[in-house]
């Protein structure tokens, strides 16, 4: 061990229970939102999505058309305090500061943020935490370079690494805001941010679908059926729908879904509300429309909005 490494503090105990979810207790602070008004962050508020000033400049002209993918605040406007979690916390660190891990450290992302949360817990400091997907963001393209029209060539790699890092930390209960900085296209970075939060159950902004992976007991074409159900229900923000291939494992795998579409017999579908089967042996050809009727009966239906005009539709990849 080098002399410099020997000066680092020993790692603290995990600041969370890895076997039972509980969100880390932080204080509620205010940062500057996109409209210049105070934005609540931390405490019991939903996890916010941040964007860098350079990326915000590339989408500012259409931010009002981003809908559910609109970022909450610009990082540089929020006075973020970047720390090296291997070192002692600064003596003057205030509990109402938004803290994060410093870029450029040779520390795995998940370990770095867990260590930061441990340091804050040891110091009894409830400062909210800004999570980042990488501590080594790609070099900026510069103002002279053309904006990308889509995700970077290695976007799939970024999607996997960002989801693994941020998803793990959100499920640990550690974050109050997130920043995806591994993807240079700002629209794609925002889409990824919100989809990670949705997948982790931390911020629901669209219909949530749960589908089994299919097996020899699956009683209908899972991919085609899922596509038809999505087409009929995609506007139901906050509703969770399960599509399960059979009644053997399906009801148990549905977990906390609001509604379930489950194969009951060849060509027949059972419909569920929560974990309770309420409609049995519906012909498969009628089952999607009957599912829609069931959602309407329980007051969860919302009519789809008309599509935007083609010349006004936002391009999220820009």
C-alpha positions as CSV (number, residue, x, y, z in Angstrom):
1,X,0.0,0.0,0.0
2,X,1.4,3.4,-0.9
3,X,1.9,6.1,1.7
4,X,-0.9,8.2,0.1
5,X,-3.3,5.2,0.3
6,X,-2.4,4.6,3.9
7,X,-3.6,8.1,4.8
8,X,-7.2,7.2,3.7
9,X,-9.7,6.4,6.4
10,X,-10.8,2.8,6.9
11,X,-14.1,2.1,5.1
12,X,-17.2,2.5,7.2
13,X,-19.9,-0.1,7.6
14,X,-22.5,-0.2,4.9
15,X,-24.9,2.7,5.6
16,X,-27.9,0.6,4.5
17,X,-29.4,-2.9,5.0
18,X,-28.8,-4.8,1.8
19,X,-31.7,-7.2,2.6
20,X,-34.4,-4.6,3.2
21,X,-35.0,-1.5,1.2
22,X,-35.2,1.8,3.0
23,X,-34.4,5.2,1.4
24,X,-31.5,7.0,3.1
25,X,-32.7,9.8,5.3
26,X,-31.6,13.2,3.9
27,X,-32.8,16.7,4.5
28,X,-34.9,18.6,2.1
29,X,-33.1,21.4,0.3
30,X,-33.8,23.7,-2.5
31,X,-31.9,24.0,-5.8
32,X,-32.6,26.2,-8.8
33,X,-34.9,24.5,-11.2
34,X,-34.9,25.0,-15.0
35,X,-37.4,27.9,-14.7
36,X,-35.3,29.7,-12.2
37,X,-37.6,28.9,-9.3
38,X,-36.6,26.9,-6.2
39,X,-36.9,23.1,-6.7
40,X,-37.2,20.8,-3.7
41,X,-34.7,18.0,-3.6
42,X,-34.0,15.3,-0.9
43,X,-36.1,14.3,2.0
44,X,-39.2,12.5,0.9
45,X,-39.3,14.1,-2.6
46,X,-39.0,12.0,-5.7
47,X,-35.5,11.5,-7.1
48,X,-34.7,14.3,-9.5
49,X,-32.9,14.2,-12.9
50,X,-30.0,16.5,-13.5
51,X,-28.3,17.7,-16.7
52,X,-25.0,19.5,-17.3
53,X,-25.1,23.0,-18.5
54,X,-23.4,22.1,-21.8
55,X,-25.9,19.4,-22.6
56,X,-28.8,21.6,-21.5
57,X,-27.6,24.2,-24.0
58,X,-28.1,21.7,-26.8
59,X,-31.8,21.0,-25.9
60,X,-32.9,24.3,-24.4
61,X,-34.7,25.3,-27.6
62,X,-37.1,22.4,-27.2
63,X,-37.2,21.7,-23.5
64,X,-40.9,22.6,-23.2
65,X,-41.6,19.8,-25.7
66,X,-39.7,17.0,-24.0
67,X,-42.7,16.1,-21.9
68,X,-41.9,13.4,-19.4
69,X,-38.2,13.5,-20.3
70,X,-37.7,17.1,-19.2
71,X,-34.8,17.4,-16.7
72,X,-35.3,19.0,-13.3
73,X,-32.2,21.1,-12.8
74,X,-28.8,22.0,-14.2
75,X,-25.9,20.6,-12.1
76,X,-23.8,23.8,-12.3
77,X,-26.7,25.9,-10.9
78,X,-27.0,23.7,-7.8
79,X,-23.7,24.3,-6.0
80,X,-22.8,20.6,-5.9
81,X,-19.9,19.7,-3.6
82,X,-17.7,17.0,-5.1
83,X,-15.9,14.8,-2.6
84,X,-13.3,12.1,-2.5
85,X,-15.0,9.5,-0.2
86,X,-11.7,7.9,0.6
87,X,-10.7,11.0,2.6
88,X,-12.2,12.7,5.6
89,X,-15.2,14.9,5.0
90,X,-14.4,18.6,4.9
91,X,-14.9,20.2,8.3
92,X,-17.1,22.9,6.9
93,X,-19.4,20.6,5.0
94,X,-23.0,21.8,5.4
95,X,-25.9,19.4,5.7
96,X,-27.9,21.5,3.2
97,X,-25.3,20.9,0.5
98,X,-25.9,18.6,-2.5
99,X,-22.9,16.2,-2.5
100,X,-21.5,13.8,-5.0
101,X,-18.3,11.9,-5.8
102,X,-15.5,13.7,-7.5
103,X,-14.9,12.8,-11.2
104,X,-11.6,11.2,-12.2
105,X,-11.2,8.9,-9.1
106,X,-9.9,5.4,-9.7
107,X,-12.8,3.9,-7.7
108,X,-15.7,1.8,-8.9
109,X,-18.9,3.9,-9.1
110,X,-21.1,1.8,-6.8
111,X,-18.3,1.4,-4.2
112,X,-17.5,5.1,-4.3
113,X,-21.1,6.2,-3.6
114,X,-21.6,3.6,-0.9
115,X,-18.4,4.8,0.7
116,X,-19.6,8.4,0.4
117,X,-22.9,7.5,2.1
118,X,-21.0,5.8,4.8
119,X,-18.8,8.8,5.5
120,X,-21.9,11.0,5.7
121,X,-23.6,8.5,8.1
122,X,-20.5,8.5,10.3
123,X,-20.5,12.3,10.5
124,X,-24.3,12.3,11.1
125,X,-24.6,14.5,8.0
126,X,-27.9,14.1,6.1
127,X,-26.8,16.0,3.0
128,X,-28.6,14.8,-0.1
129,X,-26.6,12.9,-2.7
130,X,-26.3,13.3,-6.5
131,X,-25.6,9.9,-8.0
132,X,-23.5,9.6,-11.3
133,X,-23.3,6.7,-13.6
134,X,-19.6,7.2,-14.3
135,X,-16.7,9.0,-12.7
136,X,-14.9,9.2,-16.1
137,X,-17.3,10.9,-18.6
138,X,-16.2,11.0,-22.2
139,X,-14.5,14.2,-23.4
140,X,-16.9,16.8,-24.6
141,X,-17.3,17.1,-28.4
142,X,-16.9,20.9,-28.3
143,X,-19.2,23.6,-29.8
144,X,-17.7,23.2,-33.3
145,X,-18.7,19.6,-33.5
146,X,-22.1,18.7,-34.9
147,X,-24.7,17.6,-32.4
148,X,-25.3,13.8,-32.6
149,X,-28.6,12.8,-34.2
150,X,-28.8,9.6,-32.2
151,X,-27.1,7.7,-29.4
152,X,-23.3,7.2,-29.4
153,X,-22.0,4.1,-31.2
154,X,-21.5,2.4,-27.9
155,X,-24.8,3.4,-26.4
156,X,-25.7,-0.2,-25.5
157,X,-22.6,-0.4,-23.4
158,X,-23.5,2.9,-21.7
159,X,-27.1,1.7,-21.2
160,X,-25.9,-1.5,-19.4
161,X,-23.2,0.1,-17.3
162,X,-25.3,3.1,-16.3
163,X,-28.3,0.9,-15.4
164,X,-26.1,-1.4,-13.3
165,X,-24.5,1.5,-11.4
166,X,-27.4,3.8,-10.9
167,X,-30.0,1.1,-10.5
168,X,-27.9,-0.6,-7.8
169,X,-27.5,2.7,-5.9
170,X,-31.1,3.7,-6.2
171,X,-32.1,0.2,-4.9
172,X,-29.7,0.7,-2.1
173,X,-31.8,3.8,-1.2
174,X,-28.9,6.2,-1.4
175,X,-29.7,8.8,-4.1
176,X,-31.7,12.0,-4.2
177,X,-30.8,13.0,-7.7
178,X,-29.1,11.3,-10.7
179,X,-26.9,12.4,-13.5
180,X,-26.1,10.2,-16.6
181,X,-22.9,11.6,-18.0
182,X,-21.6,8.5,-19.8
183,X,-23.9,9.3,-22.8
184,X,-23.0,12.4,-24.8
185,X,-26.4,12.8,-26.7
186,X,-28.5,14.8,-24.1
187,X,-31.8,13.4,-25.2
188,X,-30.6,9.8,-24.9
189,X,-29.0,10.6,-21.5
190,X,-32.4,11.9,-20.3
191,X,-34.3,9.0,-21.6
192,X,-31.9,6.6,-19.9
193,X,-32.1,8.6,-16.6
194,X,-35.9,8.4,-16.4
195,X,-36.1,4.8,-17.5
196,X,-33.6,3.7,-14.8
197,X,-35.7,5.4,-12.2
198,X,-38.8,3.8,-13.6
199,X,-37.2,0.3,-13.6
200,X,-36.1,0.8,-10.0
201,X,-39.6,1.8,-9.0
202,X,-38.3,5.2,-7.8
203,X,-40.1,7.5,-10.2
204,X,-43.0,6.3,-12.3
205,X,-43.5,8.4,-15.4
206,X,-45.1,6.0,-17.8
207,X,-47.0,2.7,-17.9
208,X,-45.1,-0.1,-16.3
209,X,-45.1,-3.5,-17.9
210,X,-44.0,-6.8,-16.3
211,X,-43.7,-9.8,-18.5
212,X,-42.4,-13.3,-17.9
213,X,-39.4,-14.5,-19.9
214,X,-41.4,-17.3,-21.6
215,X,-41.0,-21.1,-21.2
216,X,-42.5,-24.3,-22.4
217,X,-45.7,-23.6,-20.5
218,X,-46.4,-20.2,-22.2
219,X,-49.9,-20.4,-23.7
220,X,-49.7,-17.5,-26.2
221,X,-47.2,-15.5,-28.2
222,X,-45.7,-13.4,-25.5
223,X,-43.9,-10.8,-27.7
224,X,-46.9,-10.2,-30.0
225,X,-49.4,-10.0,-27.1
226,X,-47.1,-7.6,-25.1
227,X,-46.9,-5.4,-28.1
228,X,-50.7,-5.3,-28.5
229,X,-51.2,-4.6,-24.8
230,X,-48.7,-1.8,-24.9
231,X,-50.3,-0.2,-28.0
232,X,-53.7,-0.2,-26.1
233,X,-52.4,1.1,-22.7
234,X,-49.2,3.0,-23.2
235,X,-50.9,6.3,-22.1
236,X,-51.7,4.9,-18.6
237,X,-49.0,6.7,-16.6
238,X,-48.4,5.0,-13.2
239,X,-50.3,1.8,-14.0
240,X,-48.5,-1.5,-13.8
241,X,-49.6,-4.3,-16.1
242,X,-48.3,-7.9,-15.9
243,X,-48.3,-10.2,-19.0
244,X,-47.7,-13.8,-17.8
245,X,-47.7,-16.9,-20.0
246,X,-49.3,-19.4,-17.6
247,X,-51.1,-19.8,-14.4
248,X,-48.4,-22.0,-12.8
249,X,-45.9,-19.3,-12.0
250,X,-47.6,-16.2,-13.4
251,X,-49.7,-15.1,-10.5
252,X,-46.7,-15.3,-8.1
253,X,-44.4,-13.5,-10.5
254,X,-46.8,-10.6,-11.0
255,X,-45.8,-9.2,-7.6
256,X,-47.4,-5.8,-7.1
257,X,-48.9,-5.3,-10.6
258,X,-52.2,-3.5,-10.7
259,X,-53.7,-5.7,-13.5
260,X,-52.6,-9.0,-14.9
261,X,-53.1,-10.8,-18.2
262,X,-52.4,-14.5,-17.6
263,X,-52.6,-17.6,-19.9
264,X,-55.2,-19.9,-18.3
265,X,-55.6,-22.6,-20.9
266,X,-54.8,-22.9,-24.6
267,X,-56.5,-20.0,-26.3
268,X,-57.9,-18.7,-23.0
269,X,-56.9,-15.8,-20.8
270,X,-57.5,-15.0,-17.1
271,X,-57.5,-11.4,-16.0
272,X,-56.4,-10.2,-12.6
273,X,-56.8,-7.1,-10.4
274,X,-53.8,-7.2,-8.1
275,X,-53.3,-10.8,-7.1
276,X,-57.0,-11.7,-7.5
277,X,-58.3,-13.4,-10.6
278,X,-61.5,-11.7,-11.6
279,X,-62.2,-12.9,-15.2
280,X,-61.7,-16.4,-16.4
281,X,-61.4,-18.3,-19.7
282,X,-61.7,-15.2,-22.0
283,X,-61.0,-16.0,-25.6
284,X,-57.6,-14.7,-26.6
285,X,-59.0,-12.7,-29.5
286,X,-61.1,-10.7,-27.0
287,X,-58.7,-10.5,-24.1
288,X,-56.9,-7.2,-24.8
289,X,-60.2,-5.3,-25.2
290,X,-61.5,-7.0,-22.0
291,X,-58.4,-5.9,-20.2
292,X,-59.1,-2.3,-21.2
293,X,-62.7,-2.7,-20.0
294,X,-61.4,-4.0,-16.6
295,X,-59.0,-1.0,-16.3
296,X,-61.9,1.4,-17.0
297,X,-64.1,-0.4,-14.4
298,X,-61.5,0.4,-11.8
299,X,-61.1,4.0,-12.7
300,X,-57.5,3.8,-14.0
301,X,-58.3,4.5,-17.6
302,X,-57.1,7.7,-19.4
303,X,-57.8,8.4,-23.1
304,X,-54.7,8.7,-25.2
305,X,-53.6,12.2,-26.2
306,X,-53.7,13.0,-29.9
307,X,-50.3,12.6,-31.6
308,X,-48.3,15.9,-32.0
309,X,-48.0,17.4,-35.4
310,X,-45.1,15.9,-37.3
311,X,-43.2,19.2,-37.6
312,X,-43.5,19.9,-33.9
313,X,-42.5,16.4,-32.6
314,X,-39.4,16.5,-30.4
315,X,-36.4,14.5,-31.3
316,X,-35.0,13.1,-28.0
317,X,-31.8,11.9,-29.5
318,X,-30.6,15.4,-30.3
